[in-house]
Amino acid sequence: MNIAPAIVAFPCRKGLDFSAAFATFSIGVCLGKRSLERRAISASFVEEALESLRRRGLPTQGVLAAAGLPPTVVEPVSVAAYGRMWLALAETLDDEFFGLTARPMRPGGFTLLCHCLLHAANLETALRRALRFLNLVLEDPHGELIVGDGLARVELHESGPPRSAFAYRTYWIVLHGVICWLARRRLPLRLIDFRCVEPLHCAEYRLFFGAPVQFGQPCSRLAFDQSFLKLPVRRDEAALKVFLRGAPANLLVRYAHDAGLAASVRQRLRALPPANWPDVDHMARHLRMPASTLRHRLRWEGHSYRSIRDELLRGLAQQELSRGRRSVADIACDLGFAEPSAFHRAFRKWFGATPAAYRREIARSAGTRRKAGRG
């Protein structure tokens, strides 16, 4: 299940800069070296990263070789290899934002950003400082915080045509990852809008963020509950030093689905067929706590029991449909849906497409990558 896989932080010659710290949260979840090797990153995300080189007419072989990857990547890669690729890419471009913005953020920029945010009183202050810093350094896009109607929305304003989906995703990952680390908890997102056109593998974006994702919007924006802005910043210099060194590499694991009580709930659900998953009261009894306590602790971690169940079902559905072997009706039955129509409705809500359309998209993307490899 390829839900927000992780990147581990690796040391580099010049000391830890943005690339290594960014790798700890840029794409997800890490629980240690063994877990990293078991996880995989979609080949499409590898290709998106390499486009930063291709746009400049630079070869990709050196970056791929540094990561221990073949010249053409058509299969998912390990998290560790993907992390090495990110570091090599940033070093090659001399830009901690990989050439995705109007101006580069030179090595050391991310470290300075973290120091600027460390002593903010609360997340709103930290977020406004982060946007001022990024606006000054990157120039374009220009981020603005808008608060109202129960939401905190960060909107990106641009002077030119839309950037790639990968560029916006990188910006959101950096910004969201930092404020989650400052608050010591994951902040669940309410929506993600992209100004660019929908990419071929748009379903992976929807799964990646765990929130409704829309493409072709008037502006790119990210939103979460306004109440989180009041959370205090709960980090100090010592914590920042450890974070920037990137060891251990799982500092942000709790913000990306695989730590705390939520991890225990997922582990118990994964051990059972979806049709046999217990309700929240039975799960609370399994965990030896009142149901109200379970709900409260999951909410503190940025989850709910239903959101965890939906997340696992999304991943299982994606996995089964990607294999392309079984009928949609059989998959729906195995996932505990009373009838295929209920599965269709849920799948459209998760991915914005029907199961059949999603399967065709996966097949088309795989065919495109194989063709590129032969070329």
ZIBELNOR-V715671 format. One record per residue. N is the residue number from 1. OMEGA is omega as a letter, one per 40 degrees, with the letter a starting at -180 (none if undefined). Layout:
n={N & N}
omega={OMEGA & OMEGA}
This chain:
n={1 & 2 & 3 & 4 & 5 & 6 & 7 & 8 & 9 & 10 & 11 & 12 & 13 & 14 & 15 & 16 & 17 & 18 & 19 & 20 & 21 & 22 & 23 & 24 & 25 & 26 & 27 & 28 & 29 & 30 & 31 & 32 & 33 & 34 & 35 & 36 & 37 & 38 & 39 & 40 & 41 & 42 & 43 & 44 & 45 & 46 & 47 & 48 & 49 & 50 & 51 & 52 & 53 & 54 & 55 & 56 & 57 & 58 & 59 & 60 & 61 & 62 & 63 & 64 & 65 & 66 & 67 & 68 & 69 & 70 & 71 & 72 & 73 & 74 & 75 & 76 & 77 & 78 & 79 & 80 & 81 & 82 & 83 & 84 & 85 & 86 & 87 & 88 & 89 & 90 & 91 & 92 & 93 & 94 & 95 & 96 & 97 & 98 & 99 & 100 & 101 & 102 & 103 & 104 & 105 & 106 & 107 & 108 & 109 & 110 & 111 & 112 & 113 & 114 & 115 & 116 & 117 & 118 & 119 & 120 & 121 & 122 & 123 & 124 & 125 & 126 & 127 & 128 & 129 & 130 & 131 & 132 & 133 & 134 & 135 & 136 & 137 & 138 & 139 & 140 & 141 & 142 & 143 & 144 & 145 & 146 & 147 & 148 & 149 & 150 & 151 & 152 & 153 & 154 & 155 & 156 & 157 & 158 & 159 & 160 & 161 & 162 & 163 & 164 & 165 & 166 & 167 & 168 & 169 & 170 & 171 & 172 & 173 & 174 & 175 & 176 & 177 & 178 & 179 & 180 & 181 & 182 & 183 & 184 & 185 & 186 & 187 & 188 & 189 & 190 & 191 & 192 & 193 & 194 & 195 & 196 & 197 & 198 & 199 & 200 & 201 & 202 & 203 & 204 & 205 & 206 & 207 & 208 & 209 & 210 & 211 & 212 & 213 & 214 & 215 & 216 & 217 & 218 & 219 & 220 & 221 & 222 & 223 & 224 & 225 & 226 & 227 & 228 & 229 & 230 & 231 & 232 & 233 & 234 & 235 & 236 & 237 & 238 & 239 & 240 & 241 & 242 & 243 & 244 & 245 & 246 & 247 & 248 & 249 & 250 & 251 & 252 & 253 & 254 & 255 & 256 & 257 & 258 & 259 & 260 & 261 & 262 & 263 & 264 & 265 & 266 & 267 & 268 & 269 & 270 & 271 & 272 & 273 & 274 & 275 & 276 & 277 & 278 & 279 & 280 & 281 & 282 & 283 & 284 & 285 & 286 & 287 & 288 & 289 & 290 & 291 & 292 & 293 & 294 & 295 & 296 & 297 & 298 & 299 & 300 & 301 & 302 & 303 & 304 & 305 & 306 & 307 & 308 & 309 & 310 & 311 & 312 & 313 & 314 & 315 & 316 & 317 & 318 & 319 & 320 & 321 & 322 & 323 & 324 & 325 & 326 & 327 & 328 & 329 & 330 & 331 & 332 & 333 & 334 & 335 & 336 & 337 & 338 & 339 & 340 & 341 & 342 & 343 & 344 & 345 & 346 & 347 & 348 & 349 & 350 & 351 & 352 & 353 & 354 & 355 & 356 & 357 & 358 & 359 & 360 & 361 & 362 & 363 & 364 & 365 & 366 & 367 & 368 & 369 & 370 & 371 & 372 & 373 & 374 & 375}
omega={a & a & i & i & a & i & i & i & i & i & i & a & a & a & a & i & a & a & a & i & i & a & a & a & a & i & i & a & i & a & a & a & a & i & a & a & a & a & a & i & a & i & i & i & i & a & i & i & a & i & i & i & a & a & a & i & a & i & i & a & a & i & i & i & i & i & a & a & i & a & i & a & i & i & i & a & i & i & a & i & i & i & i & i & i & a & i & i & a & i & a & a & a & a & a & i & i & i & a & a & a & i & i & i & a & i & a & a & a & i & i & i & a & i & i & a & a & a & i & a & a & a & i & i & i & a & i & i & a & a & i & i & a & i & i & a & a & a & a & e & a & a & i & i & i & a & i & i & i & a & i & a & i & a & i & i & a & a & a & i & i & i & i & i & i & i & i & i & i & i & a & a & i & a & a & a & a & a & i & i & i & a & a & i & i & i & a & a & i & i & i & i & i & i & a & i & a & i & a & a & a & a & i & i & a & i & a & a & a & a & i & a & i & i & i & a & a & i & i & a & i & a & i & a & a & a & a & a & a & a & i & i & a & i & i & a & a & i & i & i & i & a & a & i & i & i & e & a & a & a & a & a & a & a & a & i & a & i & i & a & i & i & i & i & a & a & i & i & a & a & a & i & a & i & a & a & a & i & a & i & i & i & i & i & i & a & i & i & i & i & i & i & i & i & a & a & i & i & i & i & i & a & i & a & i & a & i & i & a & i & i & i & i & a & i & i & i & a & a & a & i & i & i & a & a & a & i & i & i & i & i & i & a & a & i & i & a & a & a & a & i & i & i & a & i & a & i & i & a & a & a & a & i & i & a & i & i & a & i & i & i & a & a & i & i & i & i & a & i & i & i & i & i & i & none}
